[in-house]
Amino acid sequence: MNKEEAIEAMKSGEKLTHPSFTKTEWISMKGNDIITEEGYTISLDEFWYYRIGEYFETNWYVWQKDFELI
């Protein structure tokens, strides 16, 4: 999914991952903040500030626990 779709999915409670993440990394949202798998909270603006460019505009997908085993 693209960035906009990813943000909407996270707002709905989905955990998402990206090819740039490790197999155990995911993000979700609570309010206007990004929540990481480790429980860190990052503002939405700060998260996207460091993830610019075409690479982060696409290829977001729903994280599944089974990904850890692959």
PyRosetta script that sets phi, psi and omega in degrees:
from pyrosetta import init, pose_from_sequence

init()
pose = pose_from_sequence("MNKEEAIEAMKSGEKLTHPSFTKTEWISMKGNDIITEEGYTISLDEFWYYRIGEYFETNWYVWQKDFELI")
pose.set_psi(1, 159.7)
pose.set_omega(1, 179.6)
pose.set_phi(2, -85.8)
pose.set_psi(2, 177.3)
pose.set_omega(2, -175.3)
pose.set_phi(3, -58.5)
pose.set_psi(3, -46.7)
pose.set_omega(3, -178.6)
pose.set_phi(4, -63.7)
pose.set_psi(4, -42.4)
pose.set_omega(4, 177.5)
pose.set_phi(5, -64.7)
pose.set_psi(5, -38.1)
pose.set_omega(5, 179.1)
pose.set_phi(6, -62.6)
pose.set_psi(6, -44.0)
pose.set_omega(6, 179.4)
pose.set_phi(7, -62.1)
pose.set_psi(7, -44.0)
pose.set_omega(7, 178.4)
pose.set_phi(8, -63.9)
pose.set_psi(8, -40.8)
pose.set_omega(8, 178.8)
pose.set_phi(9, -63.8)
pose.set_psi(9, -41.3)
pose.set_omega(9, 179.2)
pose.set_phi(10, -66.8)
pose.set_psi(10, -36.7)
pose.set_omega(10, 176.9)
pose.set_phi(11, -62.7)
pose.set_psi(11, -27.1)
pose.set_omega(11, 178.8)
pose.set_phi(12, -86.2)
pose.set_psi(12, 1.9)
pose.set_omega(12, 176.4)
pose.set_phi(13, 102.0)
pose.set_psi(13, -1.1)
pose.set_omega(13, 179.9)
pose.set_phi(14, -71.5)
pose.set_psi(14, 147.0)
pose.set_omega(14, 170.6)
pose.set_phi(15, -96.0)
pose.set_psi(15, 127.3)
pose.set_omega(15, -177.2)
pose.set_phi(16, -118.0)
pose.set_psi(16, 156.8)
pose.set_omega(16, 176.4)
pose.set_phi(17, -137.3)
pose.set_psi(17, 174.2)
pose.set_omega(17, -175.0)
pose.set_phi(18, -147.1)
pose.set_psi(18, 153.5)
pose.set_omega(18, 178.9)
pose.set_phi(19, -55.4)
pose.set_psi(19, -22.3)
pose.set_omega(19, 178.8)
pose.set_phi(20, -78.4)
pose.set_psi(20, -11.6)
pose.set_omega(20, -179.1)
pose.set_phi(21, -89.4)
pose.set_psi(21, 158.8)
pose.set_omega(21, 171.6)
pose.set_phi(22, -75.4)
pose.set_psi(22, 172.7)
pose.set_omega(22, -177.5)
pose.set_phi(23, -63.8)
pose.set_psi(23, -23.6)
pose.set_omega(23, -178.3)
pose.set_phi(24, -99.1)
pose.set_psi(24, -4.0)
pose.set_omega(24, -177.3)
pose.set_phi(25, -87.8)
pose.set_psi(25, 137.6)
pose.set_omega(25, 173.7)
pose.set_phi(26, -149.8)
pose.set_psi(26, 164.4)
pose.set_omega(26, 173.9)
pose.set_phi(27, -134.7)
pose.set_psi(27, 155.5)
pose.set_omega(27, 173.9)
pose.set_phi(28, -145.5)
pose.set_psi(28, -173.1)
pose.set_omega(28, 179.7)
pose.set_phi(29, -130.9)
pose.set_psi(29, 147.3)
pose.set_omega(29, 170.5)
pose.set_phi(30, -133.5)
pose.set_psi(30, 112.4)
pose.set_omega(30, -173.5)
pose.set_phi(31, 65.5)
pose.set_psi(31, -126.5)
pose.set_omega(31, 177.9)
pose.set_phi(32, -103.5)
pose.set_psi(32, 19.1)
pose.set_omega(32, -178.9)
pose.set_phi(33, -112.9)
pose.set_psi(33, 149.3)
pose.set_omega(33, 173.0)
pose.set_phi(34, -87.3)
pose.set_psi(34, 135.9)
pose.set_omega(34, 175.5)
pose.set_phi(35, -114.8)
pose.set_psi(35, 131.3)
pose.set_omega(35, 179.7)
pose.set_phi(36, -95.3)
pose.set_psi(36, 169.8)
pose.set_omega(36, 178.9)
pose.set_phi(37, -62.8)
pose.set_psi(37, -21.8)
pose.set_omega(37, 179.2)
pose.set_phi(38, -89.4)
pose.set_psi(38, -1.9)
pose.set_omega(38, 178.8)
pose.set_phi(39, 91.1)
pose.set_psi(39, 7.3)
pose.set_omega(39, 177.2)
pose.set_phi(40, -75.3)
pose.set_psi(40, 147.4)
pose.set_omega(40, 177.6)
pose.set_phi(41, -113.2)
pose.set_psi(41, 130.1)
pose.set_omega(41, -179.5)
pose.set_phi(42, -132.4)
pose.set_psi(42, 136.7)
pose.set_omega(42, 177.5)
pose.set_phi(43, -63.9)
pose.set_psi(43, 149.7)
pose.set_omega(43, 179.9)
pose.set_phi(44, -57.5)
pose.set_psi(44, -43.2)
pose.set_omega(44, 179.2)
pose.set_phi(45, -62.2)
pose.set_psi(45, -43.2)
pose.set_omega(45, -179.6)
pose.set_phi(46, -65.8)
pose.set_psi(46, -42.2)
pose.set_omega(46, 179.6)
pose.set_phi(47, -57.7)
pose.set_psi(47, -49.4)
pose.set_omega(47, -177.2)
pose.set_phi(48, -76.8)
pose.set_psi(48, -18.3)
pose.set_omega(48, 177.5)
pose.set_phi(49, -59.1)
pose.set_psi(49, -38.2)
pose.set_omega(49, -178.0)
pose.set_phi(50, -93.1)
pose.set_psi(50, -4.1)
pose.set_omega(50, -178.4)
pose.set_phi(51, -120.9)
pose.set_psi(51, 72.7)
pose.set_omega(51, -177.3)
pose.set_phi(52, -107.3)
pose.set_psi(52, 166.1)
pose.set_omega(52, 177.0)
pose.set_phi(53, 95.1)
pose.set_psi(53, 168.2)
pose.set_omega(53, -175.4)
pose.set_phi(54, -59.2)
pose.set_psi(54, -32.7)
pose.set_omega(54, -177.5)
pose.set_phi(55, -56.4)
pose.set_psi(55, -37.1)
pose.set_omega(55, -177.9)
pose.set_phi(56, -94.7)
pose.set_psi(56, 3.2)
pose.set_omega(56, 179.1)
pose.set_phi(57, -81.7)
pose.set_psi(57, -17.4)
pose.set_omega(57, -177.0)
pose.set_phi(58, -140.7)
pose.set_psi(58, 179.6)
pose.set_omega(58, 175.0)
pose.set_phi(59, 70.6)
pose.set_psi(59, 27.3)
pose.set_omega(59, 171.3)
pose.set_phi(60, -85.0)
pose.set_psi(60, 141.2)
pose.set_omega(60, 177.7)
pose.set_phi(61, -148.6)
pose.set_psi(61, 162.5)
pose.set_omega(61, -177.5)
pose.set_phi(62, -70.0)
pose.set_psi(62, 128.2)
pose.set_omega(62, 178.2)
pose.set_phi(63, -77.4)
pose.set_psi(63, 142.0)
pose.set_omega(63, 175.9)
pose.set_phi(64, -130.0)
pose.set_psi(64, 139.9)
pose.set_omega(64, -177.7)
pose.set_phi(65, -53.4)
pose.set_psi(65, -34.2)
pose.set_omega(65, -179.4)
pose.set_phi(66, -60.9)
pose.set_psi(66, -20.8)
pose.set_omega(66, 179.3)
pose.set_phi(67, -59.9)
pose.set_psi(67, -29.3)
pose.set_omega(67, -179.3)
pose.set_phi(68, -61.7)
pose.set_psi(68, -29.8)
pose.set_omega(68, -174.1)
pose.set_phi(69, -84.1)
pose.set_psi(69, -13.7)
pose.set_omega(69, -176.4)
pose.set_phi(70, -78.2)
pose.dump_pdb("model.pdb")
